[in-house]
Amino acid sequence: MPNPTFDPVFKQLNAIILGKQTVLKQMLTCILAGGHILLEDVPGVGKTTLATSLAAVLGLKYQRVQFTNDMLPADLLGINVFQPNEGSFKFHPGPVFNQFVLADEINRASPKVQSALLEAMEERQVSVD
């Protein structure tokens, strides 16, 4: 049964992505519940487009992270950078600080990077430095 509250969201998404109504409902439910989404499918069926579109329609701050074997936890979490003029460190947040993060090909990352992502997801905190 359609929910009139979410009809505008589904209308916008259906203009971009066709044939994914069930997946869209499940994704929206997961987002509203504060959960995480795992999309598995064959290459080229629009998973990235679906995630990007959903974030845009909901007005969420979005970032895509392509995981590679040479990636460091700081690439995901952010880093403290010394500001010589001020004599202090300033934190530059990484992509994990966005409201909607698309983590692509997590299996290619090192265990330390995977651990940093899982800490952010499960505990909703990060350990930097």
C-alpha positions in Angstrom: 0.0 0.0 0.0 1.5 3.4 -1.0 2.3 5.9 1.7 1.3 9.4 0.7 4.1 10.9 2.9 6.8 9.3 0.8 5.1 9.6 -2.6 7.1 12.7 -3.7 10.4 10.8 -2.8 9.4 7.7 -4.8 8.1 9.9 -7.7 11.5 11.6 -8.0 13.5 8.4 -7.7 11.3 6.5 -10.2 12.1 9.2 -12.7 15.7 8.3 -12.4 15.7 4.6 -11.6 13.2 2.2 -13.1 12.2 -1.2 -11.7 13.7 -0.8 -8.2 10.6 0.1 -6.2 11.1 -2.7 -3.6 14.8 -1.8 -3.2 13.9 1.9 -2.8 11.4 1.1 -0.1 13.8 -1.0 1.8 16.6 1.6 1.5 14.3 4.4 2.7 13.1 2.2 5.6 16.7 1.4 6.6 17.7 5.1 6.4 14.8 6.1 8.6 15.7 3.4 11.1 19.3 4.7 11.3 20.7 1.6 9.8 23.2 0.7 7.1 22.5 -0.6 3.6 24.4 -3.3 1.8 23.7 -3.5 -2.0 24.9 -6.5 -3.8 24.3 -7.1 -7.5 26.1 -7.6 -10.7 28.1 -4.7 -12.2 26.3 -2.1 -14.2 22.8 -2.3 -12.8 22.8 1.2 -11.3 23.7 0.7 -7.6 25.8 3.9 -7.5 23.2 5.8 -9.3 20.5 4.6 -7.0 22.5 5.6 -3.9 23.5 8.9 -5.3 19.9 9.7 -6.3 18.5 8.7 -3.0 20.9 10.9 -1.1 20.1 13.8 -3.5 16.4 13.4 -3.2 16.6 13.3 0.6 18.9 16.3 0.7 21.7 14.4 2.5 25.4 15.3 2.3 26.9 12.6 0.1 30.3 11.1 -0.5 31.5 8.1 -2.5 34.6 6.3 -1.3 36.4 3.9 -3.7 38.3 1.5 -1.5 41.8 0.4 -2.7 44.5 -1.7 -1.3 46.8 1.3 -0.7 44.2 3.3 1.2 44.9 4.4 4.8 42.4 4.9 7.7 43.2 8.6 7.6 41.9 8.7 4.0 38.5 7.6 5.3 38.4 9.3 8.7 40.3 12.5 8.2 43.6 13.9 9.6 44.9 16.6 11.9 47.0 19.1 10.0 49.4 21.4 11.7 48.7 25.1 11.1 52.0 26.9 11.5 50.5 30.4 11.7 48.3 29.4 14.6 50.7 26.9 16.2 48.0 24.3 16.5 46.4 21.4 14.7 43.2 21.6 12.7 41.1 18.5 12.0 40.2 17.9 8.4 37.3 15.4 8.4 37.3 12.6 5.9 34.4 11.2 3.9 33.0 9.2 6.8 31.7 12.4 8.3 29.0 12.8 5.6 25.4 11.9 6.2 25.4 9.4 3.3 28.6 7.5 2.4 28.8 5.1 -0.5 31.6 2.6 0.3 32.5 1.0 -2.9 34.4 -2.3 -3.1 35.2 -2.5 0.6 36.8 -5.9 0.1 39.8 -4.3 -1.6 40.7 -2.3 1.5 43.3 -3.3 4.1 42.0 -4.8 7.4 42.9 -1.5 9.2 40.7 0.6 6.8 37.9 -1.9 7.0 38.1 -1.8 10.8 38.0 2.0 10.8 34.9 1.9 8.6 33.2 -0.7 10.8 34.0 1.3 14.0 32.4 4.4 12.4 29.3 2.4 11.3 28.8 0.3 14.5 29.9 2.7 17.3 29.1 6.0 15.4 32.5 7.3 16.4 36.0 7.4 15.0 39.5 7.1 16.4 41.9 9.5 14.8 45.7 9.6 15.4 
